[in-house]
Amino acid sequence: MGAMNKVWVMNRHTDSALSDDNLVLKEFPLEEPAPGQIRVKSMYLSLDPTNKVWLAPYFTYVPPLPIGAPMRGFIIGVVDKSNAAGYAAGDHVYGLMTWGEYCNIDPTQTSYMMKLPKDDSVPLETWISALTMNGQTAYYGLLVKGRPKAGETVLISGAAGATGLITGQIAKIAGTRVVGIAGGAEKCRSLVEDYGFDAAIDYKNENVIEAIARTCPNGIDIYFDNIGGEILDAGLTNLAIGARVVICGGIADYGNLGDPSKQHGIKNYFALLMKRATMEGFVIFDFVGSLEHAKCERSLMQWYKEGRLKYRSHVVDGLEKAFPSLSLLFTGGNTGKLIVQISKDVK
Ligand SMILES: NC(=O)c1ccc[n+]([C@@H]2O[C@H](COP(=O)([O-])OP(=O)(O)OC[C@H]3O[C@@H](n4cnc5c(N)ncnc54)[C@H](OP(=O)(O)O)[C@@H]3O)[C@@H](O)[C@H]2O)c1
């Protein structure tokens, strides 16, 4: 038998709770890349809350995956064979590929693909945890949508996660006062002591509305919301005049995607009127290829090299554990960026 390729494929759609059989791990013969394609050997897979959204049977902000199709995901890997101009074996690439050991892909036909500069001082784990999708999301959401000014107050929900940690540090670089919301005393301690947040709110053990009023006495100028639900509503009670509410994610309700009647919804929306506030959602794909993109990549790298952008990875070992580990994101079981190491043969 020739070489094989293990891949997680769509088995049963869901727009409510995850179950063990939504994805199944299958083995296929390893295929040669077609003309124009590269074959990428996966090193790390990024596990993201939006993977849950991608299991829906209908168009969300991406098309649904057909039954039997490989699960899509953000991969960092090494080009193993190339039939594409501009790519050679050994190049490091990052982009939207599939949950498998190998992926054949035409780099010009995917919405998100970048060749990583060879820089031995930046490990692949750093790229996938801080300098690519999550770092870029933090950058665009905060700086482009939030438009921070020095001295303003930024509130971040889901602050101890992959996106939240980077957002908070960029907000500090922008000269703002930063308050994070996270679950549990240890995550809150770490936000302040390890990542320079000015204050942290433990939503599992505190009254969030009271804690926001206490920690944001002048009101919230930017609310970078990763969570939605009751935590979003709590933040709306203490907006400053002209606040910008940036909707990055709504993980609290990703299990109720198909049934809006079960979603918490926004109850305090009058705050937007009273405080002349705006609320705007965004998706990272909107910015890829934009004029700002090169600046975003340069800034993240510079801040990282200056020691101003720290990250934490939560590494799961082995492709087999990919789908069973996704639920960690929904229980807060992850500490920092959740990634799966698929191959240890990191070059
Ligand atoms: N707009 C975009 O383009 C874009 C791009 C990337 C990510 N996102 C969104 O950003 C958010 C964060 O993603 P991430 O990848 O950085 O994940 P993450 O923050 O590393 O992990 C998710 C965290 O969410 C918290 N959480 C889960 N369920 C919750 C609930 N019901 N109530 C309160 N907190 C809950 C948990 O932290 P605790 O331990 O603190 O509870 C968990 O660790 C997600 O909503 C995601 O969809 C959006």
The ligand as a Tripos MOL2 file, in Angstrom:
@<TRIPOS>MOLECULE
LIG
   48    52     1     0     0
SMALL
NO_CHARGES

@<TRIPOS>ATOM
      1 N1        -14.3730   38.1470   13.7210 N.am      1 LIG1
      2 C1        -13.3460   37.3680   13.4080 C.2       1 LIG1
      3 O1        -12.8060   37.4130   12.2990 O.2       1 LIG1
      4 C2        -12.8140   36.4250   14.4520 C.ar      1 LIG1
      5 C3        -11.5500   35.8160   14.2980 C.ar      1 LIG1
      6 C4        -11.0810   35.0070   15.3420 C.ar      1 LIG1
      7 C5        -11.8680   34.7710   16.4720 C.ar      1 LIG1
      8 N2        -13.1060   35.3510   16.5280 N.ar      1 LIG1
      9 C6        -13.9760   35.1440   17.6880 C.3       1 LIG1
     10 O2        -13.2850   35.6050   18.8470 O.3       1 LIG1
     11 C7        -13.7260   34.8650   19.9830 C.3       1 LIG1
     12 C8        -12.5080   34.2980   20.7050 C.3       1 LIG1
     13 O3        -11.8870   33.3380   19.8570 O.3       1 LIG1
     14 P1        -10.4700   32.7260   20.2170 P.3       1 LIG1
     15 O4        -10.0610   31.9090   19.0560 O.co2     1 LIG1
     16 O5         -9.5730   33.7860   20.6960 O.co2     1 LIG1
     17 O6        -10.8380   31.7110   21.3890 O.3       1 LIG1
     18 P2        -10.3010   31.7180   22.8740 P.3       1 LIG1
     19 O7        -10.6640   33.0280   23.4700 O.co2     1 LIG1
     20 O8         -8.8860   31.2860   22.9100 O.co2     1 LIG1
     21 O9        -11.1690   30.5640   23.5510 O.3       1 LIG1
     22 C9        -12.5010   30.7560   23.8090 C.3       1 LIG1
     23 C10       -12.7200   31.2730   25.2640 C.3       1 LIG1
     24 O10       -14.0320   31.7830   25.3480 O.3       1 LIG1
     25 C11       -14.4590   31.7110   26.6930 C.3       1 LIG1
     26 N3        -15.8550   31.2130   26.7060 N.ar      1 LIG1
     27 C12       -16.3250   30.1110   26.0730 C.ar      1 LIG1
     28 N4        -17.6690   30.0010   26.2940 N.ar      1 LIG1
     29 C13       -18.0160   31.0620   27.0540 C.ar      1 LIG1
     30 C14       -19.2520   31.5060   27.6150 C.ar      1 LIG1
     31 N5        -20.4060   30.8370   27.4260 N.pl3     1 LIG1
     32 N6        -19.2540   32.6370   28.3570 N.ar      1 LIG1
     33 C15       -18.1030   33.3250   28.5780 C.ar      1 LIG1
     34 N7        -16.8940   32.9520   28.0790 N.ar      1 LIG1
     35 C16       -16.8640   31.8330   27.3280 C.ar      1 LIG1
     36 C17       -13.5130   30.7690   27.4190 C.3       1 LIG1
     37 O11       -12.6950   31.5680   28.2640 O.3       1 LIG1
     38 P3        -12.9420   31.6770   29.8670 P.3       1 LIG1
     39 O12       -12.1080   30.6170   30.4790 O.co2     1 LIG1
     40 O13       -12.4960   33.0590   30.1640 O.co2     1 LIG1
     41 O14       -14.4100   31.4330   30.0960 O.co2     1 LIG1
     42 C18       -12.6660   30.1840   26.3080 C.3       1 LIG1
     43 O15       -11.3440   29.9240   26.7170 O.3       1 LIG1
     44 C19       -14.6920   33.8070   19.4710 C.3       1 LIG1
     45 O16       -16.0070   34.2840   19.6250 O.3       1 LIG1
     46 C20       -14.3230   33.7060   18.0080 C.3       1 LIG1
     47 O17       -15.3650   33.2200   17.1950 O.3       1 LIG1
     48 C21       -13.5820   36.1620   15.5500 C.ar      1 LIG1
@<TRIPOS>BOND
     1     1     2 1
     2     2     3 2
     3     2     4 1
     4     4     5 ar
     5     4    48 ar
     6     5     6 ar
     7     6     7 ar
     8     7     8 ar
     9     8     9 1
    10     8    48 ar
    11     9    10 1
    12     9    46 1
    13    10    11 1
    14    11    12 1
    15    11    44 1
    16    12    13 1
    17    13    14 1
    18    14    15 2
    19    14    16 1
    20    14    17 1
    21    17    18 1
    22    18    19 2
    23    18    20 1
    24    18    21 1
    25    21    22 1
    26    22    23 1
    27    23    24 1
    28    23    42 1
    29    24    25 1
    30    25    26 1
    31    25    36 1
    32    26    27 ar
    33    26    35 ar
    34    27    28 ar
    35    28    29 ar
    36    29    30 ar
    37    29    35 ar
    38    30    31 1
    39    30    32 ar
    40    32    33 ar
    41    33    34 ar
    42    34    35 ar
    43    36    37 1
    44    36    42 1
    45    37    38 1
    46    38    39 2
    47    38    40 1
    48    38    41 1
    49    42    43 1
    50    44    45 1
    51    44    46 1
    52    46    47 1
@<TRIPOS>SUBSTRUCTURE
     1 LIG1         1 GROUP 0 **** ****
